[in-house]
């Protein structure tokens, strides 16, 4: 009987310890996921962005950001897919890649076969508040409005960089207003408003966009933009 009680107690203790470890691991994973991923924080692109901001007097750290939302990136309305087997589309692809090589605010993947165009201007069907992804994935050509931001929030895309051929980051500065709010009070880009930085981590393979947002700060956007 004593042996059975001892065994039962041992098993109970083991289960309690295991449950505690499991809960701690899950809590740690949830905590870690709420922060900017290390692969982003430690990347050359992110470090250059943060350093540039600090040099311009904007003190911000990776720990200032928290996960705000997660979305899918592909949408049939905004994504067009073509075949590389079509000679005309292949020619158009090669011409497009060549024509945008070296253009400011158009960054290419390590393979050189994909780019992200975040120019703050109208580009054909793309508006200043829209980010275009264009590139070859296996035997397909993808042309997508991969990201957009809220004009009412005075949004501005200031930088983008690839981590690899499938993952890239786009940074945005915009007013910290609720995008679901239909009665957002206007605030001129020439006036002091409350803004936040957002870091969009886009994974083409996982069809995922994680949005991390910084703590709010007050600034005049027209004075900030030249510093970015």
Protein Blocks (a to p, Z undefined) as FASTA:
>chain_A
ZZmmmmmmmmmmmmmmmmmmmmmmmmmmmmmmmpccfklmmpmklmmmmmmmmmnopacd
fklpccfbdcdfbdfklpccddfklmklmmmmmmmmmmmgoiahiacdfkopaccdfbfc
dehjacfkbccddddehjaccdddfbdcdfklopacfbdcdfblmbccdddddddddfkl
mkbccddfkbccddddddddddfklopacddddddddddfklmmmmZZ
